[in-house]
Every structure is written in C-alpha cells, then in structure tokens.
C-alpha cells in the first residue's frame, strides 16, 4: 500500500506543478522518478519516453501509466494516472469558467503572453536533458536531425517517422 501512496504523491506533485502541457511536464516527471524516487534510471526513463511517444495520446499521461505500471503494477498505474489528472481536472474546470468570462481583459491577455515563452523554455530543458543520453553517436544524431527536418519542414506526420525509426532500429541496432 505504501508504494501506491508514494506513486500517487509523486504524480500529484507533477500534476500540480506541470504547467504547459504534457511535453513541459517531462522534466518534472524525470526529476521525480529518476532523481527523487530512483524508480527508473535515466536510460530507462528515455526508453519509457520513446515507447510512450509511439502511442497516441498525451505524453504525460502515457508516461504516468508506464511508470506507475512498472513501479506498482496495475494499482500503481491507476494511482499515477488519477494523481496526474486530478489537479488539472479541477483547475481546468475553474480556470475555463473564469477565462471565458474574462479572456478579453488586458491583464488576462498579459498573463497568457507571459506564460507562452516559459513553456518553450521548459521544452528546451527537456531536449537539453534527454539529448546527451539519447543522441550520443553520429548515426543517432543524424536520425534526430533528419527527424526534425522531416517533421518541421516537410510536415510529415510523426507516426510515419516513428514507424520508420522503429524499422531502422530493428535492422541496425539489435
């Protein structure tokens, strides 16, 4: 029972302080499960992130499910997902009510404008933490670079890229 409570509290923290959406929560999840709790190594975290990115849906909830399942089985997965979603569910109900009522007020517009660049900064932190451990040879750097070009400039849907990368990994990295 203690592990479920520990999982719940860890993901409740992430759910409470993970502003900016799923990708912005990844550094918080990593700090909690790798740094604070030691449930996963950095490499295991990257593997879970890679696996979660191959599936549809929000990345943070998929990470919560993967880590909760690995750490505490089905009960751990349930504790992680409930804890992760509880704060945002409550906050979004309250915030949406106020936002639609006051969205044209200049101070509210200012708040939104101030938060946007912070989200980008948090995404950059994720890249800075994960890249050295995931992209460490010329070929993995090339895969990362080509992936960026193909998705950003050629507008190819990421699922196709993930499928091709999985095939490349199967052929060249086993």
SEVOVEX-394715 format. One record per residue (C-alpha): z, x, y negated. Coordinates in steps of 0.5 Angstrom, whole numbers, plus 500, padded with zeros to 3 digits. Each point is the difference from the previous one (the first is absolute). Layout:
N
ZXY;...
This chain:
174
500500500;501506495;493502501;498493498;504500494;498507498;493499500;501493496;504504495;494506499;495495500;503495495;501506495;493502501;498492499;505500494;497506496;493501503;496497493;493501500;498497507;499503507;497507498;505501495;506499505;497505505;504506496;506495501;499499507;499507501;506502497;505495503;497501507;499507500;504503495;506496500;501497507;496505504;497495505;493503499;497507499;495501494;495500505;502494504;500497493;493502499;498497507;503494498;497499494;493502503;501495505;502494495;494502496;495498506;503493500;499494495;506498495;504503495;502507502;508500498;501494505;496503505;504507499;506496501;498497506;498506503;506504498;505494502;497499507;500508501;507500498;504494502;494496505;498493498;507499497;499506495;493498499;503493498;506503496;495504496;495495498;505495498;503505496;494503497;497493498;507496498;500504493;493499498;500493502;506498496;498504494;492497500;503493500;504501494;495505496;494496502;503494496;502504494;493504500;496494500;505497494;500506496;494504502;496500493;507502497;498507497;507503503;498498507;493503499;503506498;505501506;494499504;496505497;505505500;501499508;493501502;500507499;506501504;497497506;494505499;505506500;504497506;494500504;498507498;507502502;498497507;494505500;504506498;505499505;495498506;494504499;503507501;502498507;494495502;495505497;501507502;493502502;493501497;498494505;506495499;499502492;492498501;502494503;505498495;495502494;494496504;504494501;502500492;493501498;497494505;505495498;501502493;493501498;496497506;504494500;500500508;506495503;506505502;500496507;493504502;503506497;506500505;496498506;495506499;506504498;503498507;494502504;500506496;507502502;499497507;494505501;502506496;508500500;502498507;
